[in-house]
Amino acid sequence: MTRSKPKSETDPMTRSGARWCETHGRWECSANKPDHHAIAVRGMAMCRHHVGKTMDLARTQGEANLLAWSTSPAADAPALDPGRVVMDQLRVAVMRADVYGELLRLQVADEEVGGLVGATFAAGRDGARVETGEQVRGLAKLEAEWRDRVVRFAKAAHDMGIAERHIELQQAQAQIVVSAARVMLDELGLVPADRDRALRAFLGALGRGPEPVVAEC
């Protein structure tokens, strides 16, 4: 049975080289094999069996491709250099992680420990709200996710043969940018709410637009 879900022209995967399968409604491996319907690695043209690299490296490089393509307006732009893409996304990941860390620090300073965890609730039998436990709050999750991306992009760059010194330099440059932004905000003497807005605007400038922050619990 054919699915009628067409591929979106705005989907960054349109630039991956993967093949859109109308039958399964998904991006599939473009390997030249008859009746081959393996799912393509996100951001890559091939499936796990034909991508020619470890899955950790393929997934990380594919994620870097998708992030880069999502900020590129031209679908017919020149092919991206894999090493440069990974290094660019490593630098952005370091800056995002550091900015989320600063936003979390401001939240904790304003709310004390309430900035780290929040209560979770469910409806009781009588419809009343019942506290069921705690979970890590939105900014703490986002910072952890981007710290993890930093590690994965750095490992991917290392696996691609990029010199460790160059990787460290990219990370250091990103941290210098964020540190300079902090100094500027300190000099302006902004109240916490205005400082928070300024940092979120800085976050938005690092990607295709303001990134949604997970709702606090």
N, C-alpha and C positions, 0 to 999 in steps of 0.2 A: 504494500500500500504506500503510495507516494504522499509525503507530507508537503503541504502547501506553504511552508514557511520559507520565504526567500531570504537570501543573504542580504544583510544591510550594507548599503554603500558606505555607511559611516563606521562600520565595524573595522577596527584596525587589522583584523585578520585578513582582509581583502589584499593586503600587501605582503602576506606571508609566503605566498606561493602554494599554499594548501588548496585542495580541491573541495568545493562545496558540493555535498551530496544531497540532491533533492529527495532521494528515497528515504534517507535517515535524518534529514534536516540538521546536518552538522558538517563541520570542517573535517576532511579526511586526508590521509596521506597521499601525496602526489607521486609516489614511486610508480614507475612504469611497469605495473604488474596487472595482469587480467583479473577482473573481479576482486580487486583489493579495496576493502572498506574499513581499514584500521583508522582509528581516530588520530588526527594530527596533534602533536604536542602544541599547546597554546603558544602562539607567537612564532611557530616554526612550520616548515612545509611538510615535514615527514612525521611518521609515527615513531614510537619508541624503538621499533625494530630496524628502522632505516635512517634514523637521525644521525647516526655515526658518532655519538658521544654519550657520556654517562647521562642518566636521566636527571640527576641533580643539576648538572651543567646545562643540559638542554632546557629544563624548566626555568632556570634562572635567566639564561640568555633569552628565552622566549618571553619571559615577563619583562625584561629590559626592552626588548623590541616593541612590545605592545605599549609600554609607557612612552617610549619615544615616538611611535607612530601616532599615538593619541594626541600629541602636541603638534604634529606636522599637518599643515592644511592641505598639502598637495598629495593626492594619491599616487601620482606618477613621479614623485620625487626620486632622486637617485638612490640606489641601494645603500643601506646603512652598513658601515664598517662594524662588525660584531664587537671588536675590542673597544672601539671608541664609544659605542652604545653602552656597554657594560660599565665603562669608567664614568661616563656622564651620569648614569643612573646611580652609581655608587656615590658620587659627589652629592647628588640630590637627596639620596637616602640619608646620608650623614646630616645634611642640613635639616631635613624634615624631622629626623629623630631628635636632634638637639633642640629644635623649636618646640616640639611636643613636650620635651623634657622641661623646658622653661615654662610653658603654659601650665604644666602639671605642678611645677614648683610654686607658681603664683596661686594656683587653686588651693594647694595644701596650706600655703601661708595664710590665705584668706579664710579657709574652712577648717584648718588644722587637719587631723587625720581623716576627716570626711572626704578629702580630695582623693584618697586612695581606694577606698572601698565604699560601697553603698548597700543599703538593705534592699532585698527583693521581696515582693509581695504577691499574694494570690487572693482570689475571692474565696471567702469562707462559705460555709453552708447557708448562712443567713445573709450572704451578700456583702458582709463586712470585709474590709481589707485586713488580711492576716500576714504578718511578717514571716517569711519562710527561710530566710538566710541572708547571705551577703555575696556580692560578686565584685570583681575588680571594675572600677568605673572607667568610663569611656576614654579619657585621656591616658590613663595608665595602660589600657589595652593598645591604643594607637602608638604610644611610645615603644612598647614592647615589640609590636609588629614591625615598626621601622628599624629598630635595633637589629631585629632578626634579618631584615632585608640587607642592612649594611654588611652583616657577616656573610650572607649568601652571595652578594655581589662581589665582595672582596675575595671569597673563595673561588668564584667563577673566574674572576680576572686572573687569579693565580693559576688556575687550571688551564687557562688559555695561553699561559706562557708570559704574561705581563709581569715585568720586574716588580718585586715586592717593594722596592724603594719608590717606584712610581705610584703604586697603590697607596702607600702611606702618605705620599705627597698630596694626592688627590683628597684624601681624608683630612689632612692637616689644613689644606686650603679651604675646604668646606667649613671646618670648625672656626677658622679665622673670620670668614664672612659672618657667621652667626655671632661670634664674640663681638665683632664690630657693631652689629645691630644691637646687641645688648648694651654696649657702652653708649651708643647714640640714645637709646631709650632712657638709660639712667640719667644722662645729661639733660634730657628734656624734662625730667621729673614728673612723668605722667602718673596719674592715679591708676590703680590696678586695672580698672575696667578699660581705660584708654590704652594701657600697655598691652592688654589682652587683645584688643581689636587690632593694634598695630602688628602684633606678632602673627595673628591670623591672616592679615593682609599680606605679610611677608611670605607666609605659607602658600597662599594663593598664587603669588608671583613665581613660585618654584615649579608650578605645574600648569595644567590646562585651565585651572580656575580654583576658587576656594574649595578646599576639600571638606566634605561634611564631617563633623565631629559627632561621634556616637553619643546619643542622648544619655545624660547622667541619670543614674538610678536614684 
